[in-house]
Amino acid sequence: MQKKNATVHLLILDPSQNDAETLVSLLRNSGKATRAHRITSEEDLEETLKAGNWDLLLARDDVEQEFGADGALAMIRRMDKDIPFILLTSEFTRERTVSVMKAGAQDTVPFENTDQLVLVVNRELTALEDRRRRRILESHLREAEQRCQLLLESSKDAIAYINDGMHIYANQSYMEFLGYDDIDDLICIPVLDTLTPESQEKYKEFMKSFAESGEDGMTMNCVARRSDDQELNVTMSVSAATYDGETCTQIVIQPEHSDAELEEKIRQISSQDLLTGLFNRQYLMDALGQAIATAGKDNKTGALAYIALDNFMSLKGQVGIAGADLMLGDLATLLKEQTPENMVLARLSDDAFCLLCQPCEEKEMADLCEVIRKKVEDNLFDINGRTLQLTLSIGVAAITENAPKAPDLMGRAHTASSELKKKEGHGQGNGVLVYNPADYEAMDESNSVDAIQKALDDNRFRLLFQPIINLRGEGEEHYEAFVRMLNKDDEEVSPYDFLPPVGPSEMAIKIDRWVILQTIKQLSSHRSRGHDTRLFLNITAETLDDKTFTPWLSVALKAARLPGDSLIFQIREGDANNYMKQAKEFSKAVHELHCKVSICQFGCALNPFNTLKHIDVDYVKIDGSFTEELQKKDEAKEEVKEMVKSLQSSGKLTIVPLVENASVLATLWQAGVNYIQGYYLQAPVPEMNYDFGDH
């Protein structure tokens, strides 16, 4: 998938500037940082494609355009650019859709179907990211294969690759071991001819067994015959491999020695949990990673069960540490008795075990887990004369071709196990639950407005403050206020992330007002201690359109005896463009209360300076994507310098956010930037405690 905070570089072919702005706003509102360029001519597109990397092209199907969608698509194909192309039509026709998709477009979407367009854009950006990642991985694979080849050639182990019983590759050690000087001599010889007649039959049976089981690392003892007819007792091990893109078998031969048994014992100990004798966490995670890879490659479904012992700390308190060890040992024995041989049973942590099976359906695993759960519940554990009854909460997760990485898949099974304990209440658990991704996605998104209201009612909102520093060292005290909500797991999240994409607007207004009221109270108290501090407050589009806001704000300021110029209201550029009239009126109204206005995420619209012609703002915070690009591209430095120069010539104070290190400061100073903000100075914290005197 596309990285969450990755900036989307967007090309738009549309005769209407306003419609192009609407498309940019649509993507920004769907959570994507978007940098756009509107194509004006064939020459413009060609220069733009040569100048940079682009992620997406949205083209309006307008027959009256001098340079239209078909020409743009043809140019992308001619220049062999991997840029998803989506045609926006006034009405859907099958013939037009088929013709443009044959020409190389990814899809057609009616212009008015904005919800569908967002989904199609997400799909194509994800596919583009996958293609880019695949190209990188293919490059890494080539490099890895080259390194492997070098390692093979220099290895002291005697290694060969065989296909249909014939040698197709052998390293120098292998040739020396069997007495051959030239690889061409060995390639003509079947593997059977390098063994004695007695070992040949044994080898045939061994390879048949390997083909049936597919188990890498199988070994056999046999007698090899060198080119000079000398016979050697050897151990041969085999594994599946590929060579030059062809499936084959790798064989390694070593002189027979007595260390093999010792090595096997060491391998077993390193993969064993010492307390229970089961496999340990490392072995399980390796096996789970292998199972996920197999599911992706061969579409072979598997299942993982996370078996949590309920109330472990309470039980440990009853029987002590030594008693708890005995209890876990007895539980492990019972689990082992119930586990079929084809499954991996491992101890994950103090109170958790795991079952892994492939091939296996999740229902089959859940049924087995129910048997195990009942068996444990019915068993009486005798620990040092004390009788204990144990219960288990077991979460089951499927391993499919679409499964995430091993830690995330383990997280799914753990989530289902934890959910059981919540459902049963009082941490009792004692059940089996299968993880359903769709259910958990719905759970995250459903009742989100209720969750916010409950958090407001329960006072589970927190304010954080991050300093904004004057780069010219004039000692002013500015902070930006951020709001965080404690969710059901007591994790800090932004409450705005809980709101559905299309409202309801009342909740956004409620959050804005809560933030403003609380910051006014804190700021009033802070200023009473001799600080001349000003606060940046972010507001949503819903507040821009709220006619009752400024009368309410006036009352709040008077009640707190706070001057209006201590507050700076910050509007997102996307909201300002979508609600230009409301933003203009809002700016005028708050200026009458002597408050200031800032616009943030500036520079991502097609014509950002056009916004400033209509809305009177005092501060402009440049979009964070420019800060990131400053450290990567020299062109970005000039772009920022020009932008800052233009803004300051029109009387705007400039702010650059996301300053994460000192290396970018010199560039910002030379560019004439007024203020900076970022983790390099301080992360958002609950108190306004930054020492501005140091700067």
N, C-alpha and C positions, 0 to 999 in steps of 0.2 A: 504494500500500500504506500501511497504517497506519504512522506513524512508530514507529521501533523502541522508543523509550523513552516513548511517549505513555501516559498513565494511562487505563485503561479505566474509565469510570464505569458501573457495573453495577446494574441493578434485578433483584431476585429476588422471585418470588411463590411461596412454598413454606411449607406449614404447619409444617415441621420446621426448627427453628433449626440443628440439626446438619447436615442435608442442605444447607442454604443455605451453611453454613461450608465444607462439602466442595466446593461449586461454586466458591467464592472461591479455595480452595486449589488446585483443579484449574487455574484460569486463571493463578494466580501461578506454579505449578510449570511451566506451559507457556511461561513467560518474559514474562508480561504484568503490569505494575504495575496492580493492581486496587483500586478504591475502590467499595465496594458498599453498597446500602441494601436492606433486606428490607421488602417491602410488607406492611402489617398490615391494611389496610382500603381501601375505595373512596375514602374521604376522604383517607387517607394518600397514595394514588397520585396523586390530583388535585393535592394541595398540592405533592408532590414534583416532578411534571411541570412545574408552574408555576414552581417555585423554581430549577431549574437545567437544564443540558444533560446528557442521558444518551445512552450509546452502544449499550446493549443491554438487552433484558429477557428473562430466562429464567423461564418459568412452569411450575410443576408442574401436570399435568392431574389435579386432585383434585376429584372431584364433591362431596365432603363439605365443601369450603371454602365459607364464607358468601359471600366475594367471590372468584370463580374466574378462570381463564385467559380465558374468553370475555368476561367483563366488562372485564378489563384491556385486552384487544385492542380491544374496542369503544371504550373511552375514548381509547386512543391514536389510533384513526381519527377519533373525534369531535373531538379537540383538534388533529388534523392534524399529529402529531409524526412526524418521520422517525427512528424508533427500531426497529431490527430486533427481531423478536419470534420467539423459538424456544420451542416447546412441548415439555416433557419428559414423556414418557408411560411408563406401566408396561409396556405392550406395544404394538407397532406395529399399527395397523389402517389400511387404505387409505381407508376412508370418513371416519375422523376426520381423517386428514392432509389429504384433499382439502377437507373442510369448513372447517378452520381456515386453510388457505392461500387459499381463496376469500374468507375474511373478512379477509385481509391479513397473516397470519403468513408468515414466511419459510421455516420448516421445522419438522418434528417429529423428535425424536430420543429413542429409549429411554433412560431415566435411567441405566441401567447401562453404556451404550456411551460411556464417557468419551473414548476415543480419537476416535470419530466426532464427539462434541460439540465437542472442541477444533478439529477441522478445519472444522466448520460455523461455529463462532464466528469463526475466522480468516477464512473466506470472507465472512461478513456484515460484519465490521469493515472488511475491505478494500473491499467494495462501498460501505459507508457513507462511507468516506474518499473514494472515487472520486466519489460523489454530492456530497459537500461541496465537493470540489475543483472539480467541474464547475460548481456554483453560483457559486463564486468566479470561475472563469474566464469564465462567462457575464456576470457583472457587469463584469469587466475588459474583455470584448469590447465590451459596450455603451459603456463609457467610451472605449475605443479608437476605436470607430466614430464617436462624437461628436467626438473630437479630429481624426480623419481628415476628417470633414465640414468642420470649421473650417479645417483646413489646405488642403483642396481649394478652399474658397471664397476663401481669402486668397492662394492660390498665384499666382505670376506666370506659371507655365506654363499654356498653354491646354489644359485637360483636359475630356473629355466621356466619358460612359458610353453605350454603344449596345446595343440588343437587337433582333435581326431587322432590322438595317439602319436602325433609327430611333433618334434621340436620346431618352434617358430622363433625362439629367442633363447639364448643362454649367456650368462655373464662370464667374465674371465675366470672367476673362481670355479664355476661349474665345469668349464672346459678343462681347466687344469686338473680338477678332481678326477675326471674321467679320462684324462690323457689325450685331449684333442687340442690341436694348435689353431685350427681355423673353424670359424662358425659355419662356413659353407659345408664342411665335412659333416658336422653334427646335424645340420638341418635336414640332411637326406636320410637320417637314421631314426627309426621309430624308437620310442622310449623302451619298448619291450626288448630291443636288441642290446640295451645297456644293462639288462638284468640277466641273472643266471636262469636256466630253464625252470628250476624249482620255484624261483621267485616270480616268474612270469604269470603263473596261474593265480598266485596270491595277489599280484598287482591287479589282475583283471577283476577279481572279486572286490578288492579294495576300491577301485574306481567306480564299479557298479554301485557299491554302497554309498560312496560320496555323491554320485549323481542323484540317488534317491533321497538322501537326507539333506544335501546342500549345506552341511555343517562345515564351516571353515575351520582349518587347523587340525583336521583329522590326520592321524599318523599311523604308519606301519613300519615294521622292521623287515628288511629284505637284504638281499645280497646283490651288490652292483658289480658289473663286469666292465673293467676299463678297456681302452683300445688295445692295450698290450696283453689282454686276457687275464690280468691280475684281478682277483676277487676281493671285495671289501664289504664288511658288514656295515650297513647304513640304516639311518632312520629317515624315512621320507614323509614330509608333511605336505598337504595340498590345500589350496584355497581357490575360490573363484576370482577371476581377474579379467581385465580387458587389456588388449595390446593392439595399438594402431586402430582403435575403435572396434575391434573384434572381440567377442566374448571368448575366453579361453580359460585354462587352468594353470595356476602357478604351482610349481613343485620346488621344494627346498630339500636338499639332501645333506645330511651331516653324518660324520662317523658315529657309530653306535657307542654310547657311553652311559654310565650309571647315573648321571646327573638329571636325566629326564624326569625320573620319579620325584626327586627333590624339588625340581622346578615346578612341577604340577602341584605339589603340596604348598609351596610358597604362593603360587597363583590363587589357590583355594583360600588360604588364610587371608590374603590381601582383599578378597571380595566378601569376607565373612564378618558378620556382627558377632563380637566375642561373647556378649552376654547370652544371646539366644541361639547362636549357631545358624541363624538365617542369613540370607544375603544382606549386605549393608547398603547404605544409601547410594554410595558411588556406583556400585554394581547395578543397582536398580535404575539410576538415571541414565547410565550407559545403555542398558537394555531398553529403556523407554525411548531413548533417542533413536536406537536401531529400529524399534517397532514403528515409530513414526515415519522413518525413512522408507521402510518396507511398505507401509500403507500408501505412501505417496507414489512409490515406484510400481508396485504390483497390485495396487487397489485391494490390499488384504486387510480387512477390518480387524481391529483388536479392541481391548477394553482394559481400563485401569480402575482399581478400587482403592480408595483411601480409607483405611480402617482406623478410626480414632477411638481410643478408650475413654469413656465418659468419666468425668469427675476424678481425673487422675491425681490431682494435687490433694484432694480430700482423702482419697484412698492411701496415698503416700504418707499423709499425716497420721493415719490410723495404724499403719504397719511399719513405719520407718523406712529408711533408705534400703537397708538389707532386705527387709520384707518386700519392698517394692520390686527389687531385683528378682526375688523368688516368684512373685506374682507375674511379672513379665515373662519369666522363663516358662512358667506353667501355661500362660496364655499362648506363647509362641508354639509350645508343643501341641496344644489343642488346635491351633490354626493350621499347623503342619499336617495334622491327621486329616483335616477336612480339605486340604488343597490337592487337587489332581497333579499328577507328575508333569503335565505339559504347561503348568503355570509357574511363574516366578513369584515367590513369597519373600518379602524383604522387610527388615525393620528400618523405619525412616527416621524416627526420633524417639524421645522418652516414651511417649504415649501413642505413637502412630505406627501402623504397619501398612504395607501396600501389596496388592495382588496385581500381577500383570499377565495377560494372556493374548496370544495371537497365533492363529486366527481365532476370533471369538466375537460373538455379538454381545452388545451391552445388556440385552435382556437375559442372556445366558449367564453373564457375570452377576447381574442383579439377583437372579434366582439362587445362584450359589451363595452369594453374600447373605441372602435371607436365611439360608440353611445355617451358615456360620453364625450369624447374629443370634438365632434361636438356640443353637447349641451352647454358645457362650452364656446366654441369659439363663439357661436351665442348669448350668454347671455350678457346683459349689466349690470355690477355691479355698483350700485349707492352707493358711499362711501362718506358721509358727503358733498353731493352736487357735487362730482366729479365722472364722469362716467369712468369706467375702463373696458377694454376688457382683459380677461385672456386666456392664452393657456396652454396646458398641454403636457408634454413629458412622455409617458407611456411605461414602459418596462414590458414585460410579460415573466415569467419563469414557465416551467412545473414542477410539483412535481410528480416524478415517483419512482419506487422501487429502482432506482439507484441514487436518489437525494442526494446531499451532506448535511452537517449539516445546521441548520437554518440560521446562519449568512452568510454562503457561498451561500446558495440559494437566500437569500436577495441580496447578492452581484451580482448575475447573473441578477436579475431583474433591479437592479440599473445600471449595466453596459449597458444593452440594452437601458435604459432611457438616460444615458449619451451619448451613441453613436448616438442617434437621434439628440441631440443638435449639435454634431460635423457635422453630415451629412447635416443638414439643413443650417449650417453656421451661424456665428455671434451670436451663442447662442440662436437662436430663437426656436428651437425644434418644438413643435406642431405636434405630430404624435404618432403612436403606433408601437412598434417593438417587435417581439418575439425573445427571446434569443435562439440561436442555438449553442450548445457547439462545434460542429464540425467547424462552421464558425469561432468561436473565436480562436480555436486552430490553424486553418489555418492562421488566421490573425496574430497571434503571430509569426508564423514561416515563412510566405511568405515574399518575398522581404527583407529578413534579411540582405543580402549583400548590397542592396541599402540603407537600414537604417543605416548601419555602414558608408558607403561612405558619406551619407548626414551628419551624425554626425561629420565626419572628416572635411567636407567642412564648416560646421557651427561652428566649434571649440567647439563642445560639448563633448570633452574628458577632463578628469581630472586625475591628478596624485596624488597618496597618498603614504606616506612613513611610514614604521613601523620600529622602531629600533631593531637591533640585538645586544644583550649585551654579552660581554665577561664575563663568569661566574667566571673567575680567577681575575677579577678586574683590567685588564691592561689598561683600559681607551680608547680603540680603538673606533672609531665612524663608525658603520656600519648601513645601512638601506636597507630594501628591498622595491623596487618600485612596486606599483600596479597601473593598469590603470582602470578607471571607465568611462563609457559612460552614458550621460543623455539620456534616451529614450524619446518617444513621450509624456510621462506623467511626464517628469522631474524627474524621479527616477534614482538613480545610479545603473547601472548594469555592469557586465563584458561584453565587446564587444565580447569576444571569445564565450560566451554563445549564441550569435546570429548567429554564423557561422554554416552552415549545417555540419553534422558529417563527410562528405567526401568532404570537400573543399568548394569553390574553394581556392586554396592555395595562390593566389596572395593577397587576402584580409588579411590573417594572417600575411604575410610578411609586408604588409603596416602598420598594427597595430604595429608590433614589431619595425619597423623602426621609427614610430612616437614616441613611448615610449622612445626608445634609444636616439633619437635626443633631445627630450624635457628634459630628465633626464641629458643628457650631459650638456645642457645649464644651467639647475638649479644647477647641481653639480659644474660646473666651477665657477659660481657666488658665491656659498656657500663656496668653498675652498679658493676663493680670500679674504674671510673675516677671514682667519687664521685657518680654520677647515681642519684637515687631514681625510676627510670623504671618505668612499668607499661605493659603491652601488651594491646591488644584482639586476640583471635584468633577468626576466624570458623570455625565448624564446621558440618558437613553433618548431615542427618538420619541418615545411615548411622552416624556416630560416636555420635549420641545413643543408638542402639540397640546399640552395641558394649559388651558386658559386660566386656571385657578392657581397656577404655580407662583407667579410673581407676587400676587397679594399675600399668599401664604408665607413666602420667603421674607417679605417686608416685615410681617409680624414677628417671625422667628428672629430676625436680626435685631429688631428693637428689644425683644424680650431678653436677648443675650447681651444687649448693649455692645454690639459688635459693629465696627464700621464696614460698609459694603465692600470697600476696596481690599479687604482681607480675604475675599473669596474670588476664585477664578474658576468659572464654569467651563468645562472642557467638552467639546462636541466632536464626535468622529467625523472624518471627512465624508465617508459614505452616507451618514445620516444627514449631513449638511446638504449634500447634493440631492438626496431623495426628498428632503423636506425643506427645500430652499426658502420658501415663503415663511414657513413656521420658524426656521432658524434665524431668518432676518428679523422677524418680530421679537423673538426671544432675546436676541442680542441687544436690540434697542431697549427692551423692557428692563433687562438686568443692568444695563448701563445707566439707566435712570436711577437705579438703586446704588450706583457707584461701584457695582461689581465689575470684574473684568471677564473677558471671554477668550478662550483658547480653542484652537482647532488642532486635533491630533490625527495621527496616521496620514499626514499630509504628503502629497506627491504621488499618490497611486491612481488618482483619477486621470482621465485622458487629457484634461486641461485644468490642472489644479488651481492655477491662478485666477481662473474664471470665477471660482467659488468666492475668492476674496473680494471680487468686485461688488458682490451682492451682500455679503455678510461682514459686518464690522467686527473684526477680532483684534485683540491686543497681542496675543502670543500665537506662535505656530510651532507645533511639535512635529518634526519631520518623521516619516514612517521608519520604524526600526529596521526594515530591510535595507535601507541605505547604509546604516551603521555597519551591518554585516558585510555589505559589498565593498565598503571603504577599505577593508583589510585584505580584499582579494583582487580588486581591479583598480588600476590607475585611473581609468575613465570615470569611475564612480567619484573619485576625489574632485575632479573638475566639475562633475555634475552637481555635487553638493555645494561646492564653492559658488557656482553660478546661481543655484537656488537660494542660498543664504544671502548673496549680494542683492538679488531681486527682491527678496522679502524685506530686507532691511532698508532698501531704498524706498519702500512703500510704508515704512514706519512700523514694521512688525518685529517683535522680539522673538528670536529663534531658540528652540530647544532640541537637543539631540538625545534620544533615549538609548537604552541597551548598550551603554558604555561598560564593557566587561573587563577591559585591561588598559594599561597606561599607553600602549603602543599607538592607539588611535587619537590620543589627546593632542599631539602636535599638529596633526592634520586639521582637527576641529578648531584649534587656536588660529592656525593660518587662514582657515576659511572664514573666521570672524564670527563663529557661533557664540551666542550670548550665554546659554545655559546648557548644562549636561546633566544626565540622570542615568543611573544604572548600578549594577551590583559591584562595580569597581569602587564606588563611593560607599554604598550601604544597601543591603537588601531591605525590603519592606519589613518594618518592625512595629510592635504595638505602641511604642512611645515616641514622641517627638524629642529625641535626645541627641541629635547630631550636633557636633561642635563645628559650627560654621566659621569660628574664629581661625581655624587652621587653614582656611582657603582665602 
